[in-house]
Each structure stands twice: as C-alpha cells, then as structure tokens.
Amino acid sequence: MKKNKKQSNIDFRFMSFFFKIRDKFHPPINKIRNANIRDGEIVLDYGCGSGSYTIATAQNIGSSGKIIAADIHPLALKKIRKKAEKMGYINIETIQTDCATGLDDESIDKIICFDVLHNIPNKNKILKEFHRVLKPNAMLSFDDHHMNEEEIKEFITSKGLFELSEKKDKQYNFIKT
Ligand SMILES: C[S@@+](CC[C@H](N)C(=O)[O-])C[C@H]1O[C@@H](n2cnc3c(N)ncnc32)[C@H](O)[C@@H]1O
C-alpha cells in the first residue's frame, strides 16, 4: 500500500506563506461559522497546516472548549504551538499523525477538514477514524477545492458512515450516521 508522505520543509513554508495571503481575502472565520462551531465544543482540525482554522476556532470556542490540531508535518504543529503561546490560547492541543489520532471513541463534537484529503492514499482509513472519534450525530465539516461536488459526496457518504446535512458555499457539513 502507498504510504502517506509529508511535504519538504521548504514546500511547507511556501504553503504557509501562501495561506497568509489567502486568509486576507478569505478570512478563516467564515468557514468556522459555516461549520456552526459553538462555545464549549471539542473540535478536531484534521490536516491543520499552519493553523489558519485552528486559531479561528480557538477564538470561537472559549476556554471551556478545545481545538485539537492534527497534521502529518511536524512544522505545522510547531507553528501552531508558537502561535498559541504568543496569543495566550490555552485551548489548543496538537497531534502529529498521518491517520490514527489516539483520541477516545466518540469524544469529539466536530471535525473540520479543509483542503486535505484529495491526494492522500489512505483517505478511507482517515474517514473511518473520523467516524470513530466523533460523538453520535456529530458533524464533519469538509471542503476540498481539488474535488468536485459529486466526488466529495460519493467519497464521504458511500460507506454509510456519514450523510450530508447541508452545503454552505463550497463547504459540506456531514452528520455521522
Ligand atoms: C493544503 S494543506 C491545508 C491546511 C489547512 N487545512 C488549511 O486549509 O489552511 C494540507 C495539510 O494536510 C496535511 N496532511 C497531508 N497528509 C496528511 C495526513 N495523512 N494526515 C494528516 N495531515 C496530512 C499537510 O501536511 C498539510 O498541512
């Protein structure tokens, strides 16, 4: 089976720079609002990158909530820990992983997964992991501009693990079945 590979450090730094510019035109808070993230929730940001959506979530869940940032790349987690420290957020945790999160079964209120799964070899395993860690009827908020609407719906719903509840802009909210 093909292994998941992380980017080189240079590629990761370049991507992070690009995301800084992207975030000026498309503020991350919009996707967090589309995912209906609320105060006190425990949220997993899978494939968090340099943390645009992790930080926007940390600002929305208050000190009783928690955002868990997961990524295959150690630089992603290093950057997020640095930002969290600088901004004084104590509600951010980080996990380095390419699939298994080590989180408890049914422990997460929401997963956000933006622009991550398009060319990952084991994406079906990751989807199963999402299903395992989400609480009953909890939500996976997904977008990926590399996949069209049909591909997204087929990939997420075809195994019977999730069903589509709503589409907001190009973001799809699925409920765990
Ligand atoms: C295009 S970036 C998107 C980052 C972030 N979600 C955003 O939109 O700003 C994709 C991220 O997924 C991470 N990634 C790739 N394969 C992964 C895997 N198997 N497990 C966890 N993260 C992965 C990469 O390291 C990268 O940070």
The ligand as a Tripos MOL2 file, in Angstrom:
@<TRIPOS>MOLECULE
LIG
   27    29     1     0     0
SMALL
NO_CHARGES

@<TRIPOS>ATOM
      1 C1         -3.2220   22.0850    1.6820 C.3       1 LIG1
      2 S1         -2.8400   21.9630    3.3910 S.3       1 LIG1
      3 C2         -4.3330   22.5660    4.1600 C.3       1 LIG1
      4 C3         -4.0690   23.0940    5.5370 C.3       1 LIG1
      5 C4         -5.2960   23.7000    6.2640 C.3       1 LIG1
      6 N1         -6.3770   22.7460    6.4030 N.3       1 LIG1
      7 C5         -5.7730   24.9280    5.5410 C.2       1 LIG1
      8 O1         -6.6940   24.8280    4.7020 O.co2     1 LIG1
      9 O2         -5.2050   26.0040    5.8140 O.co2     1 LIG1
     10 C6         -2.9360   20.2030    3.7000 C.3       1 LIG1
     11 C7         -2.3620   19.8000    5.0530 C.3       1 LIG1
     12 O3         -2.6460   18.4080    5.2600 O.3       1 LIG1
     13 C8         -1.5190   17.8090    5.8430 C.3       1 LIG1
     14 N2         -1.5500   16.3470    5.5740 N.ar      1 LIG1
     15 C9         -1.2420   15.7150    4.4230 C.ar      1 LIG1
     16 N3         -1.4080   14.3900    4.5670 N.ar      1 LIG1
     17 C10        -1.8660   14.1800    5.8300 C.ar      1 LIG1
     18 C11        -2.2400   13.0110    6.5750 C.ar      1 LIG1
     19 N4         -2.1990   11.7960    6.0470 N.pl3     1 LIG1
     20 N5         -2.6340   13.1720    7.8480 N.ar      1 LIG1
     21 C12        -2.6610   14.4280    8.4210 C.ar      1 LIG1
     22 N6         -2.3460   15.5700    7.7580 N.ar      1 LIG1
     23 C13        -1.9480   15.4450    6.4850 C.ar      1 LIG1
     24 C14        -0.3340   18.5280    5.2130 C.3       1 LIG1
     25 O4          0.8500   18.3960    5.9880 O.3       1 LIG1
     26 C15        -0.8540   19.9510    5.1420 C.3       1 LIG1
     27 O5         -0.5190   20.6780    6.3030 O.3       1 LIG1
@<TRIPOS>BOND
     1     1     2 1
     2     2     3 1
     3     2    10 1
     4     3     4 1
     5     4     5 1
     6     5     6 1
     7     5     7 1
     8     7     8 2
     9     7     9 1
    10    10    11 1
    11    11    12 1
    12    11    26 1
    13    12    13 1
    14    13    14 1
    15    13    24 1
    16    14    15 ar
    17    14    23 ar
    18    15    16 ar
    19    16    17 ar
    20    17    18 ar
    21    17    23 ar
    22    18    19 1
    23    18    20 ar
    24    20    21 ar
    25    21    22 ar
    26    22    23 ar
    27    24    25 1
    28    24    26 1
    29    26    27 1
@<TRIPOS>SUBSTRUCTURE
     1 LIG1         1 GROUP 0 **** ****
